[in-house]
């Protein structure tokens, strides 16, 4: 198996990156990360960022690009990320109000497949990143997207924490998409009782609310995600990257949380390799 690399998302550090993106990159290198998953460019040009990444020996794993932005100028988006050195571009569902059975749903599915094909033609692997709401429809948005985009080279970027929160089985999806999950998000979450959270819709975009015990993000290994059980299935996917993903550190230091996630995962990998 190729060496797995470890990336930090910039979502948890978005406020810090708005103030000093290059300072964030320096801190992530010091923390021990191999790469970064971007969330836009925070006012910097791709050439500037690439120069800084090369200076630090950091890799731009990829970037989350809003579907509408990608659709408006796809060639420019691809060229920018080629400059950055990204092997992946991540697409997410644009609007949770777009439901199966609607004309907008069919058009969105088709557009994701079209952009995936364009990525593939330009040497970039397109990824679809799930949240929780994709599992709350019939058919599931996730399966519809993946079924449509498979022939266009679309791969899954499974977010295990959102699967767990949605009541889906992360193990099932790791098995189902074993051959096309090169990047895995190891998000961990916690709630005293998921039934109290309901279906998540009442939280909207505010899932990262501060009421601990109601629902909260946790560093990898410190929540309810059974990663020791899931790790063999993750490894069967032959991933290139693990992303230490959670969205909010609350009153804790975000870098400390990221280091906790990185340390837990690297130690768990050592245990699995020795079995």
C-alpha positions in Angstrom: 0.0 0.0 0.0 1.2 3.5 -0.8 2.0 5.8 2.0 -1.1 7.6 3.3 -0.7 11.3 3.7 -2.5 13.5 6.2 -4.2 16.8 5.4 -5.9 19.5 7.4 -9.0 21.2 6.1 -9.1 24.9 6.2 -12.7 25.0 7.3 -11.9 24.7 11.0 -9.3 27.5 10.5 -11.3 29.7 8.2 -11.3 32.7 10.5 -7.5 32.4 11.0 -7.0 32.0 7.3 -9.0 35.1 6.5 -6.5 37.0 8.6 -3.3 35.3 7.6 -3.5 32.3 5.2 0.3 31.9 5.0 0.6 31.9 8.8 -2.0 29.1 8.9 0.0 27.1 6.4 3.2 27.5 8.4 1.4 26.3 11.6 0.0 23.3 9.9 3.4 22.3 8.6 4.8 22.7 12.1 1.9 20.5 13.4 3.0 17.7 11.2 0.6 17.7 8.3 1.6 16.7 4.7 -1.0 18.8 3.0 -4.0 21.1 3.1 -7.5 20.9 1.7 -8.5 24.5 0.7 -11.7 26.4 1.2 -11.1 29.0 -1.5 -8.0 31.2 -1.7 -8.7 33.8 1.0 -7.7 36.7 -1.4 -4.5 35.2 -2.6 -3.6 34.2 -6.1 -2.9 30.6 -6.9 0.7 31.3 -7.9 1.3 33.0 -4.6 -0.1 30.1 -2.7 1.8 27.5 -4.7 5.1 29.4 -4.0 4.4 29.3 -0.3 3.4 25.6 -0.4 6.6 24.7 -2.2 8.6 26.7 0.4 7.0 24.7 3.2 7.0 21.3 1.3 3.2 21.2 1.8 0.8 19.7 -0.8 -2.4 21.2 -2.0 -4.6 18.2 -1.7 -7.6 19.9 -3.3 -10.2 22.5 -2.8 -14.0 22.7 -2.2 -15.4 24.6 -5.1 -19.1 25.7 -5.0 -21.0 24.1 -7.9 -22.3 27.4 -9.2 -18.9 29.0 -9.2 -17.4 26.0 -11.0 -20.2 26.0 -13.6 -19.8 29.7 -14.5 -16.1 29.4 -15.4 -15.0 25.8 -15.3 -11.8 26.2 -17.4 -10.5 29.0 -15.2 -11.3 26.9 -12.1 -9.3 24.0 -13.4 -6.4 26.1 -14.5 -6.2 27.8 -11.1 -6.0 24.4 -9.4 -3.5 23.0 -11.8 -1.3 26.0 -10.8 -1.9 25.1 -7.2 -0.9 21.5 -7.9 -4.2 19.9 -6.8 -4.8 16.3 -7.7 -8.5 16.6 -6.6 -11.4 19.0 -6.8 -14.3 18.5 -4.5 -17.9 19.2 -5.4 -20.8 19.4 -2.9 -24.5 19.6 -3.3 -25.4 23.2 -4.0 -28.7 23.6 -2.2 -30.5 21.1 0.1 -33.8 22.3 -1.1 -33.1 20.6 -4.4 -34.9 17.3 -3.9 -35.2 14.0 -5.8 -38.0 14.1 -8.4 -37.6 17.7 -9.3 -36.3 19.1 -12.6 -33.6 21.0 -10.7 -32.4 17.7 -9.2 -31.9 16.1 -12.6 -30.1 19.1 -13.9 -27.8 19.3 -10.9 -26.9 15.6 -11.2 -26.1 16.1 -14.9 -24.0 19.2 -14.2 -21.9 17.4 -11.5 -21.3 14.6 -14.1 -20.3 17.2 -16.8 -17.9 19.0 -14.5 -16.5 15.6 -13.4 -15.7 14.7 -16.9 -14.0 18.0 -17.5 -11.8 17.4 -14.4 -10.9 14.0 -15.6 -9.9 15.3 -19.1 -7.6 17.7 -17.4 -5.8 15.3 -15.1 -7.7 16.2 -11.9 -9.8 13.6 -10.0 -13.3 15.0 -9.1 -14.7 14.2 -5.7 -18.1 14.4 -4.2 -18.2 15.2 -0.5 -21.2 14.2 1.5 -22.9 15.9 4.5 -25.7 14.4 6.4 -28.7 15.5 4.4 -27.9 13.4 1.4 -29.0 10.4 3.3 -32.4 11.8 4.3 -34.0 11.5 0.9 -35.3 8.7 -1.2 -33.4 7.8 -3.3 -30.4 9.2 -1.4 -28.8 12.2 -3.0 -25.4 10.6 -2.5 -26.2 7.4 -4.4 -27.9 9.4 -7.2 -24.8 11.6 -7.7 -22.4 8.7 -7.6 -24.5 6.6 -10.0 -24.6 9.4 -12.5 -21.0 10.5 -12.2 -19.3 7.2 -12.1 -18.7 7.0 -15.8 -17.3 10.6 -15.7 -14.6 9.6 -13.2 -16.4 11.0 -10.1 -15.0 9.5 -6.8 -16.4 9.8 -3.3 -14.8 11.8 -0.5 -16.7 10.0 2.3 -17.2 12.1 5.4 -17.6 9.4 8.1 -18.9 11.7 10.8 -21.7 13.1 8.7 -22.7 9.6 7.8 -22.9 8.6 11.4 -24.9 11.7 12.3 -27.4 11.0 9.5 -28.0 7.4 10.8 -26.2 5.9 7.8 -23.6 3.1 8.3 -20.1 4.4 7.4 -18.9 0.8 7.0 -21.6 0.1 4.4 -20.5 3.1 2.3 -16.8 2.3 2.7 -17.5 -1.1 1.3 -19.8 0.1 -1.5 -17.3 2.8 -2.7 -14.1 0.9 -1.8 -12.7 1.3 -5.3 -13.3 5.1 -5.6 -12.6 6.7 -2.2 -9.1 8.1 -2.5 -9.7 10.8 0.1 -11.4 10.0 3.4 -12.7 12.6 5.9 -12.3 11.3 9.4 -14.8 13.6 11.0 -15.8 12.7 14.6 -19.0 13.9 16.3 -20.7 13.5 19.7 -24.2 13.8 21.1 -25.6 12.4 24.3 -28.5 11.1 22.4 -28.7 11.5 18.6 -32.5 11.1 18.8 -32.6 14.4 20.5 -31.0 16.0 17.5 -33.9 14.8 15.3 -33.2 14.7 11.6 -30.8 17.7 11.7 -33.0 20.0 9.6 -33.8 22.3 12.5 -30.1 23.0 12.8 -29.8 24.1 9.2 -26.3 25.5 8.7 -25.8 26.0 12.4 -25.0 22.4 13.3 -21.8 23.6 14.8 -23.7 25.2 17.7 -22.0 25.5 21.1 -24.4 23.4 23.2 -22.1 20.6 24.2 -23.8 17.3 24.5 -26.6 18.3 22.2 -24.4 18.0 19.2 -20.7 18.8 18.9 -17.7 18.1 16.8 -14.8 16.3 18.4 -11.2 15.6 17.4 -10.8 12.3 15.7 -10.9 9.4 18.2 -12.7 11.5 20.9 -16.3 11.1 19.7 -18.7 8.4 18.7 -17.2 7.3 15.4 -15.8 3.8 15.9 -12.6 4.4 13.9 -10.8 1.3 15.2 -13.6 -0.8 13.7 -13.7 1.2 10.5 -10.0 1.6 9.9 -9.5 -1.8 8.2 -12.3 -0.8 5.8 -10.7 2.6 5.2 -7.5 0.9 4.4 -9.2 -1.5 1.9 -10.1 1.7 0.0 -6.3 2.3 -0.6 -6.7 6.0 0.2 -4.1 8.5 -0.7 -5.2 11.0 2.0 -6.8 11.1 5.4 -8.3 14.5 6.2 -8.5 15.3 10.0 -11.8 17.0 9.7 -14.0 18.6 12.2 -15.7 22.0 11.9 -15.4 23.7 15.3 -13.1 23.5 18.3 -15.4 25.6 20.5 -13.3 27.2 23.3 -10.4 24.9 22.6 -7.5 25.8 20.3 -8.1 24.6 16.8 -4.5 23.6 16.2 -4.5 21.6 19.4 -7.6 19.7 18.2 -6.0 19.0 14.8 -2.9 17.7 16.5 -5.0 15.4 18.7 -6.7 14.1 15.6 -3.4 13.6 13.8 -1.8 11.8 16.7 -4.7 9.5 17.3 -5.0 8.5 13.6 -1.2 7.9 13.1 -1.1 5.7 16.2 -4.2 3.8 15.1 -2.6 3.2 11.7 0.5 1.8 13.4 -1.6 -0.7 15.3 -3.4 -1.8 12.2 -0.2 -2.3 10.3 1.2 -4.5 13.0 -1.8 -6.8 13.0 
